[in-house]
């Protein structure tokens, strides 16, 4: 499964189950095959998906994505 598909499925599932006004998810991933071989590559792939208010209100979405994509969690 591609990371983009996983991110979309996650936002769809949580949105359906929790029924919030809005939901946004950002997923960060690294190339495990490179990391396991010892390649010190910091190629982090970030994907996002939004629903509800986060999709409908550009300002809300942009603020969230700005904060979430600038957050650097060590993987």
C-alpha positions as a LaTeX table, in Angstrom:
\begin{tabular}{lrrr}
\hline
Residue & $x$ (\AA) & $y$ (\AA) & $z$ (\AA) \\
\hline
Unk1 & 0.00 & 0.00 & 0.00 \\
Unk2 & 1.29 & 3.44 & $-0.89$ \\
Unk3 & 1.67 & 6.01 & 1.87 \\
Unk4 & $-0.80$ & 8.31 & 0.10 \\
Unk5 & $-3.45$ & 5.58 & 0.09 \\
Unk6 & $-2.80$ & 4.76 & 3.76 \\
Unk7 & $-3.16$ & 8.43 & 4.73 \\
Unk8 & $-6.47$ & 8.75 & 2.87 \\
Unk9 & $-7.84$ & 5.51 & 4.34 \\
Unk10 & $-6.86$ & 6.66 & 7.85 \\
Unk11 & $-8.63$ & 10.02 & 7.54 \\
Unk12 & $-11.71$ & 8.33 & 6.04 \\
Unk13 & $-11.86$ & 5.77 & 8.88 \\
Unk14 & $-11.40$ & 8.26 & 11.73 \\
Unk15 & $-13.83$ & 10.72 & 10.16 \\
Unk16 & $-16.50$ & 8.06 & 9.82 \\
Unk17 & $-16.00$ & 6.61 & 13.31 \\
Unk18 & $-15.49$ & 9.82 & 15.31 \\
Unk19 & $-17.76$ & 12.10 & 13.26 \\
Unk20 & $-15.82$ & 15.30 & 14.05 \\
Unk21 & $-16.50$ & 18.67 & 12.40 \\
Unk22 & $-13.15$ & 18.40 & 10.71 \\
Unk23 & $-10.15$ & 16.10 & 10.61 \\
Unk24 & $-6.64$ & 16.44 & 9.24 \\
Unk25 & $-3.90$ & 13.83 & 9.27 \\
Unk26 & $-0.23$ & 14.11 & 8.32 \\
Unk27 & 1.84 & 10.93 & 7.97 \\
Unk28 & 5.64 & 10.99 & 7.87 \\
Unk29 & 7.58 & 8.05 & 6.50 \\
Unk30 & 11.15 & 7.11 & 5.70 \\
Unk31 & 12.61 & 4.59 & 3.31 \\
Unk32 & 13.18 & 1.68 & 5.70 \\
Unk33 & 15.12 & $-0.27$ & 3.08 \\
Unk34 & 17.74 & 2.50 & 3.03 \\
Unk35 & 17.80 & 2.96 & 6.80 \\
Unk36 & 18.29 & $-0.76$ & 7.42 \\
Unk37 & 21.30 & $-0.76$ & 5.09 \\
Unk38 & 22.84 & 2.09 & 7.06 \\
Unk39 & 22.30 & 4.76 & 4.45 \\
Unk40 & 22.01 & 8.02 & 6.36 \\
Unk41 & 19.45 & 9.60 & 4.12 \\
Unk42 & 16.99 & 11.98 & 5.71 \\
Unk43 & 14.45 & 11.62 & 2.91 \\
Unk44 & 11.20 & 11.95 & 4.84 \\
Unk45 & 8.04 & 11.61 & 2.81 \\
Unk46 & 5.05 & 13.48 & 4.27 \\
Unk47 & 1.50 & 13.01 & 3.07 \\
Unk48 & $-1.69$ & 14.62 & 4.31 \\
Unk49 & $-5.44$ & 14.18 & 4.01 \\
Unk50 & $-8.28$ & 16.41 & 5.21 \\
Unk51 & $-12.05$ & 16.16 & 5.74 \\
Unk52 & $-14.85$ & 18.43 & 6.92 \\
Unk53 & $-13.87$ & 21.89 & 8.17 \\
Unk54 & $-10.24$ & 21.33 & 7.26 \\
Unk55 & $-11.29$ & 20.75 & 3.67 \\
Unk56 & $-13.93$ & 23.48 & 3.57 \\
Unk57 & $-11.95$ & 26.30 & 5.22 \\
Unk58 & $-8.70$ & 27.12 & 3.46 \\
Unk59 & $-7.32$ & 29.24 & 6.31 \\
Unk60 & $-7.89$ & 26.47 & 8.88 \\
Unk61 & $-6.34$ & 23.85 & 6.59 \\
Unk62 & $-3.32$ & 26.01 & 5.75 \\
Unk63 & $-2.65$ & 26.79 & 9.42 \\
Unk64 & $-2.78$ & 23.11 & 10.38 \\
Unk65 & $-0.63$ & 21.95 & 7.47 \\
Unk66 & 1.93 & 24.67 & 8.15 \\
Unk67 & 2.28 & 23.56 & 11.76 \\
Unk68 & 2.19 & 19.84 & 11.03 \\
Unk69 & 4.61 & 19.79 & 8.12 \\
Unk70 & 7.17 & 21.92 & 9.96 \\
Unk71 & 7.13 & 19.57 & 12.95 \\
Unk72 & 10.21 & 17.36 & 12.74 \\
Unk73 & 9.81 & 14.24 & 14.82 \\
Unk74 & 12.88 & 11.97 & 14.79 \\
Unk75 & 11.86 & 8.69 & 13.20 \\
\hline
\end{tabular}
